[in-house]
Amino acid sequence: MRAILRNPKYTGRQVWGRRHRGRLVSPERWVWSPAWVHLPLITDEEFVAANPSSEWAGMPHAGSAGGDAARSDRRQGL
């Protein structure tokens, strides 16, 4: 469960640049896809809550790809 909450791909977006030459890159330098590339397993809010940091400024807002209402509808029955 912890691995899911700490990995940004489970928000439904693609994230590039998390590593450079095998080293972790700070989150403010990550590049996020503007739209979902697959159905999310966790909300943006759940991801931020599990990863407390002031560095999530580059993360797209929940409303930019349908918002949480659309997410909760898609996750029903999971």
N, CA, C and O atoms as a GROMACS GRO file, in nm:
protein
  312
    1MET      N    1   0.082  -0.119   0.000
    1MET     CA    2   0.000   0.000   0.000
    1MET      C    3   0.087   0.126   0.000
    1MET      O    4   0.058   0.222  -0.071
    2ARG      N    5   0.192   0.124   0.078
    2ARG     CA    6   0.281   0.239   0.086
    2ARG      C    7   0.344   0.272  -0.050
    2ARG      O    8   0.357   0.389  -0.086
    3ALA      N    9   0.383   0.169  -0.124
    3ALA     CA   10   0.443   0.189  -0.255
    3ALA      C   11   0.344   0.256  -0.351
    3ALA      O   12   0.385   0.339  -0.432
    4ILE      N   13   0.218   0.222  -0.342
    4ILE     CA   14   0.116   0.284  -0.427
    4ILE      C   15   0.098   0.430  -0.390
    4ILE      O   16   0.093   0.516  -0.478
    5LEU      N   17   0.088   0.459  -0.262
    5LEU     CA   18   0.067   0.596  -0.217
    5LEU      C   19   0.187   0.686  -0.244
    5LEU      O   20   0.171   0.808  -0.256
    6ARG      N   21   0.306   0.630  -0.255
    6ARG     CA   22   0.426   0.710  -0.276
    6ARG      C   23   0.468   0.722  -0.422
    6ARG      O   24   0.562   0.794  -0.453
    7ASN      N   25   0.400   0.651  -0.512
    7ASN     CA   26   0.437   0.652  -0.653
    7ASN      C   27   0.338   0.738  -0.732
    7ASN      O   28   0.219   0.707  -0.733
    8PRO      N   29   0.385   0.844  -0.797
    8PRO     CA   30   0.293   0.935  -0.866
    8PRO      C   31   0.219   0.873  -0.984
    8PRO      O   32   0.116   0.927  -1.025
    9LYS      N   33   0.268   0.763  -1.040
    9LYS     CA   34   0.197   0.705  -1.155
    9LYS      C   35   0.058   0.656  -1.117
    9LYS      O   36  -0.028   0.644  -1.204
   10TYR      N   37   0.034   0.627  -0.990
   10TYR     CA   38  -0.097   0.579  -0.948
   10TYR      C   39  -0.201   0.690  -0.939
   10TYR      O   40  -0.317   0.663  -0.908
   11THR      N   41  -0.161   0.816  -0.965
   11THR     CA   42  -0.257   0.926  -0.975
   11THR      C   43  -0.320   0.930  -1.114
   11THR      O   44  -0.407   1.012  -1.140
   12GLY      N   45  -0.276   0.841  -1.203
   12GLY     CA   46  -0.332   0.831  -1.336
   12GLY      C   47  -0.254   0.906  -1.443
   12GLY      O   48  -0.289   0.903  -1.561
   13ARG      N   49  -0.148   0.974  -1.401
   13ARG     CA   50  -0.068   1.052  -1.496
   13ARG      C   51   0.069   0.987  -1.516
   13ARG      O   52   0.116   0.911  -1.432
   14GLN      N   53   0.130   1.019  -1.630
   14GLN     CA   54   0.267   0.979  -1.656
   14GLN      C   55   0.359   1.086  -1.595
   14GLN      O   56   0.329   1.205  -1.603
   15VAL      N   57   0.468   1.043  -1.535
   15VAL     CA   58   0.564   1.137  -1.477
   15VAL      C   59   0.702   1.103  -1.531
   15VAL      O   60   0.749   0.989  -1.519
   16TRP      N   61   0.766   1.202  -1.590
   16TRP     CA   62   0.900   1.184  -1.646
   16TRP      C   63   1.002   1.258  -1.562
   16TRP      O   64   0.970   1.357  -1.496
   17GLY      N   65   1.125   1.210  -1.566
   17GLY     CA   66   1.236   1.280  -1.501
   17GLY      C   67   1.249   1.257  -1.352
   17GLY      O   68   1.306   1.340  -1.281
   18ARG      N   69   1.198   1.147  -1.303
   18ARG     CA   70   1.210   1.119  -1.160
   18ARG      C   71   1.352   1.078  -1.122
   18ARG      O   72   1.394   1.092  -1.007
   19ARG      N   73   1.424   1.028  -1.220
   19ARG     CA   74   1.564   0.988  -1.199
   19ARG      C   75   1.649   1.041  -1.314
   19ARG      O   76   1.604   1.055  -1.427
   20HIS      N   77   1.773   1.071  -1.281
   20HIS     CA   78   1.870   1.112  -1.382
   20HIS      C   79   2.001   1.043  -1.351
   20HIS      O   80   2.060   1.064  -1.246
   21ARG      N   81   2.046   0.959  -1.444
   21ARG     CA   82   2.168   0.881  -1.426
   21ARG      C   83   2.165   0.801  -1.296
   21ARG      O   84   2.265   0.792  -1.224
   22GLY      N   85   2.049   0.742  -1.267
   22GLY     CA   86   2.034   0.656  -1.150
   22GLY      C   87   2.008   0.728  -1.019
   22GLY      O   88   1.987   0.664  -0.917
   23ARG      N   89   2.009   0.860  -1.021
   23ARG     CA   90   1.987   0.937  -0.898
   23ARG      C   91   1.848   0.998  -0.899
   23ARG      O   92   1.797   1.038  -1.004
   24LEU      N   93   1.789   1.006  -0.781
   24LEU     CA   94   1.657   1.069  -0.769
   24LEU      C   95   1.667   1.218  -0.797
   24LEU      O   96   1.764   1.283  -0.759
   25VAL      N   97   1.566   1.270  -0.865
   25VAL     CA   98   1.557   1.412  -0.896
   25VAL      C   99   1.450   1.472  -0.807
   25VAL      O  100   1.351   1.405  -0.778
   26SER      N  101   1.468   1.595  -0.762
   26SER     CA  102   1.369   1.658  -0.674
   26SER      C  103   1.235   1.673  -0.749
   26SER      O  104   1.234   1.701  -0.868
   27PRO      N  105   1.125   1.655  -0.678
   27PRO     CA  106   0.992   1.655  -0.741
   27PRO      C  107   0.957   1.781  -0.819
   27PRO      O  108   0.880   1.773  -0.915
   28GLU      N  109   1.010   1.896  -0.782
   28GLU     CA  110   0.975   2.017  -0.857
   28GLU      C  111   1.031   2.015  -0.999
   28GLU      O  112   0.991   2.098  -1.081
   29ARG      N  113   1.121   1.924  -1.029
   29ARG     CA  114   1.178   1.912  -1.165
   29ARG      C  115   1.110   1.804  -1.248
   29ARG      O  116   1.140   1.789  -1.366
   30TRP      N  117   1.018   1.727  -1.188
   30TRP     CA  118   0.947   1.623  -1.261
   30TRP      C  119   0.856   1.687  -1.365
   30TRP      O  120   0.810   1.800  -1.348
   31VAL      N  121   0.830   1.615  -1.472
   31VAL     CA  122   0.737   1.660  -1.576
   31VAL      C  123   0.615   1.568  -1.571
   31VAL      O  124   0.627   1.446  -1.586
   32TRP      N  125   0.497   1.627  -1.550
   32TRP     CA  126   0.372   1.551  -1.538
   32TRP      C  127   0.292   1.562  -1.667
   32TRP      O  128   0.286   1.669  -1.727
   33SER      N  129   0.230   1.453  -1.708
   33SER     CA  130   0.141   1.460  -1.824
   33SER      C  131   0.020   1.544  -1.785
   33SER      O  132  -0.028   1.535  -1.672
   34PRO      N  133  -0.030   1.626  -1.877
   34PRO     CA  134  -0.142   1.714  -1.843
   34PRO      C  135  -0.275   1.639  -1.825
   34PRO      O  136  -0.364   1.686  -1.755
   35ALA      N  137  -0.287   1.524  -1.887
   35ALA     CA  138  -0.411   1.446  -1.877
   35ALA      C  139  -0.378   1.305  -1.828
   35ALA      O  140  -0.263   1.262  -1.831
   36TRP      N  141  -0.480   1.237  -1.784
   36TRP     CA  142  -0.461   1.100  -1.738
   36TRP      C  143  -0.417   1.011  -1.853
   36TRP      O  144  -0.462   1.030  -1.967
   37VAL      N  145  -0.331   0.916  -1.824
   37VAL     CA  146  -0.292   0.816  -1.924
   37VAL      C  147  -0.352   0.681  -1.891
   37VAL      O  148  -0.350   0.589  -1.973
   38HIS      N  149  -0.406   0.668  -1.771
   38HIS     CA  150  -0.479   0.549  -1.728
   38HIS      C  151  -0.566   0.588  -1.609
   38HIS      O  152  -0.550   0.696  -1.553
   39LEU      N  153  -0.657   0.502  -1.573
   39LEU     CA  154  -0.745   0.531  -1.459
   39LEU      C  155  -0.663   0.539  -1.330
   39LEU      O  156  -0.579   0.453  -1.305
   40PRO      N  157  -0.686   0.640  -1.250
   40PRO     CA  158  -0.610   0.655  -1.126
   40PRO      C  159  -0.656   0.558  -1.018
   40PRO      O  160  -0.774   0.522  -1.010
   41LEU      N  161  -0.562   0.517  -0.935
   41LEU     CA  162  -0.594   0.434  -0.819
   41LEU      C  163  -0.605   0.520  -0.693
   41LEU      O  164  -0.674   0.483  -0.598
   42ILE      N  165  -0.536   0.635  -0.693
   42ILE     CA  166  -0.542   0.726  -0.580
   42ILE      C  167  -0.565   0.868  -0.631
   42ILE      O  168  -0.536   0.898  -0.746
   43THR      N  169  -0.618   0.954  -0.545
   43THR     CA  170  -0.640   1.094  -0.584
   43THR      C  171  -0.511   1.173  -0.564
   43THR      O  172  -0.419   1.129  -0.495
   44ASP      N  173  -0.506   1.290  -0.625
   44ASP     CA  174  -0.392   1.380  -0.604
   44ASP      C  175  -0.378   1.414  -0.455
   44ASP      O  176  -0.267   1.422  -0.403
   45GLU      N  177  -0.490   1.433  -0.389
   45GLU     CA  178  -0.489   1.467  -0.246
   45GLU      C  179  -0.430   1.354  -0.162
   45GLU      O  180  -0.355   1.378  -0.068
   46GLU      N  181  -0.465   1.229  -0.196
   46GLU     CA  182  -0.409   1.115  -0.124
   46GLU      C  183  -0.258   1.106  -0.146
   46GLU      O  184  -0.183   1.076  -0.053
   47PHE      N  185  -0.215   1.132  -0.270
   47PHE     CA  186  -0.072   1.128  -0.299
   47PHE      C  187   0.002   1.235  -0.219
   47PHE      O  188   0.106   1.206  -0.158
   48VAL      N  189  -0.049   1.358  -0.219
   48VAL     CA  190   0.016   1.467  -0.147
   48VAL      C  191   0.017   1.439   0.004
   48VAL      O  192   0.116   1.466   0.071
   49ALA      N  193  -0.093   1.386   0.057
   49ALA     CA  194  -0.099   1.356   0.200
   49ALA      C  195   0.002   1.248   0.240
   49ALA      O  196   0.058   1.252   0.350
   50ALA      N  197   0.027   1.152   0.152
   50ALA     CA  198   0.121   1.043   0.181
   50ALA      C  199   0.266   1.085   0.159
   50ALA      O  200   0.358   1.016   0.202
   51ASN      N  201   0.286   1.198   0.092
   51ASN     CA  202   0.419   1.247   0.059
   51ASN      C  203   0.431   1.394   0.098
   51ASN      O  204   0.445   1.479   0.011
   52PRO      N  205   0.427   1.424   0.227
   52PRO     CA  206   0.429   1.564   0.269
   52PRO      C  207   0.557   1.633   0.225
   52PRO      O  208   0.668   1.594   0.263
   53SER      N  209   0.540   1.736   0.144
   53SER     CA  210   0.653   1.812   0.093
   53SER      C  211   0.600   1.940   0.031
   53SER      O  212   0.486   1.943  -0.017
   54SER      N  213   0.678   2.042   0.032
   54SER     CA  214   0.638   2.166  -0.034
   54SER      C  215   0.681   2.165  -0.180
   54SER      O  216   0.668   2.266  -0.249
   55GLU      N  217   0.731   2.052  -0.228
   55GLU     CA  218   0.787   2.044  -0.363
   55GLU      C  219   0.688   1.997  -0.469
   55GLU      O  220   0.730   1.970  -0.582
   56TRP      N  221   0.562   1.986  -0.438
   56TRP     CA  222   0.465   1.934  -0.536
   56TRP      C  223   0.405   2.043  -0.621
   56TRP      O  224   0.296   2.025  -0.677
   57ALA      N  225   0.473   2.157  -0.634
   57ALA     CA  226   0.421   2.268  -0.713
   57ALA      C  227   0.404   2.232  -0.860
   57ALA      O  228   0.317   2.287  -0.927
   58GLY      N  229   0.485   2.140  -0.912
   58GLY     CA  230   0.476   2.102  -1.053
   58GLY      C  231   0.365   2.005  -1.083
   58GLY      O  232   0.338   1.976  -1.200
   59MET      N  233   0.300   1.955  -0.981
   59MET     CA  234   0.194   1.856  -1.001
   59MET      C  235   0.068   1.924  -1.054
   59MET      O  236   0.026   2.025  -0.998
   60PRO      N  237   0.007   1.871  -1.161
   60PRO     CA  238  -0.117   1.929  -1.212
   60PRO      C  239  -0.226   1.924  -1.106
   60PRO      O  240  -0.229   1.833  -1.023
   61HIS      N  241  -0.315   2.020  -1.109
   61HIS     CA  242  -0.426   2.022  -1.014
   61HIS      C  243  -0.527   1.915  -1.050
   61HIS      O  244  -0.539   1.877  -1.166
   62ALA      N  245  -0.600   1.867  -0.951
   62ALA     CA  246  -0.698   1.760  -0.971
   62ALA      C  247  -0.801   1.796  -1.078
   62ALA      O  248  -0.843   1.709  -1.154
   63GLY      N  249  -0.841   1.922  -1.086
   63GLY     CA  250  -0.943   1.963  -1.181
   63GLY      C  251  -0.897   1.964  -1.325
   63GLY      O  252  -0.980   1.975  -1.415
   64SER      N  253  -0.769   1.953  -1.351
   64SER     CA  254  -0.718   1.965  -1.487
   64SER      C  255  -0.749   1.844  -1.574
   64SER      O  256  -0.737   1.851  -1.696
   65ALA      N  257  -0.787   1.734  -1.514
   65ALA     CA  258  -0.814   1.614  -1.595
   65ALA      C  259  -0.946   1.549  -1.558
   65ALA      O  260  -0.960   1.427  -1.566
   66GLY      N  261  -1.042   1.628  -1.517
   66GLY     CA  262  -1.173   1.571  -1.488
   66GLY      C  263  -1.213   1.585  -1.343
   66GLY      O  264  -1.330   1.567  -1.310
   67GLY      N  265  -1.121   1.615  -1.255
   67GLY     CA  266  -1.155   1.637  -1.115
   67GLY      C  267  -1.182   1.510  -1.038
   67GLY      O  268  -1.188   1.401  -1.095
   68ASP      N  269  -1.198   1.525  -0.909
   68ASP     CA  270  -1.218   1.410  -0.822
   68ASP      C  271  -1.354   1.345  -0.841
   68ASP      O  272  -1.368   1.225  -0.818
   69ALA      N  273  -1.456   1.420  -0.883
   69ALA     CA  274  -1.587   1.359  -0.905
   69ALA      C  275  -1.577   1.253  -1.013
   69ALA      O  276  -1.632   1.144  -0.999
   70ALA      N  277  -1.508   1.284  -1.121
   70ALA     CA  278  -1.492   1.186  -1.229
   70ALA      C  279  -1.410   1.067  -1.180
   70ALA      O  280  -1.436   0.953  -1.219
   71ARG      N  281  -1.311   1.094  -1.098
   71ARG     CA  282  -1.228   0.985  -1.046
   71ARG      C  283  -1.309   0.891  -0.960
   71ARG      O  284  -1.299   0.769  -0.975
   72SER      N  285  -1.388   0.946  -0.868
   72SER     CA  286  -1.463   0.859  -0.778
   72SER      C  287  -1.564   0.775  -0.855
   72SER      O  288  -1.589   0.660  -0.819
   73ASP      N  289  -1.624   0.831  -0.962
   73ASP     CA  290  -1.716   0.753  -1.044
   73ASP      C  291  -1.643   0.637  -1.111
   73ASP      O  292  -1.696   0.526  -1.118
   74ARG      N  293  -1.523   0.662  -1.159
   74ARG     CA  294  -1.448   0.558  -1.229
   74ARG      C  295  -1.396   0.451  -1.134
   74ARG      O  296  -1.372   0.338  -1.176
   75ARG      N  297  -1.378   0.486  -1.007
   75ARG     CA  298  -1.324   0.389  -0.913
   75ARG      C  299  -1.431   0.308  -0.843
   75ARG      O  300  -1.399   0.218  -0.765
   76GLN      N  301  -1.557   0.335  -0.868
   76GLN     CA  302  -1.662   0.260  -0.801
   76GLN      C  303  -1.655   0.114  -0.841
   76GLN      O  304  -1.635   0.080  -0.958
   77GLY      N  305  -1.671   0.029  -0.744
   77GLY     CA  306  -1.667  -0.115  -0.769
   77GLY      C  307  -1.528  -0.176  -0.759
   77GLY      O  308  -1.510  -0.296  -0.779
   78LEU      N  309  -1.429  -0.092  -0.729
   78LEU     CA  310  -1.293  -0.145  -0.715
   78LEU      C  311  -1.274  -0.206  -0.579
   78LEU      O  312  -1.166  -0.256  -0.548
   0.00000   0.00000   0.00000
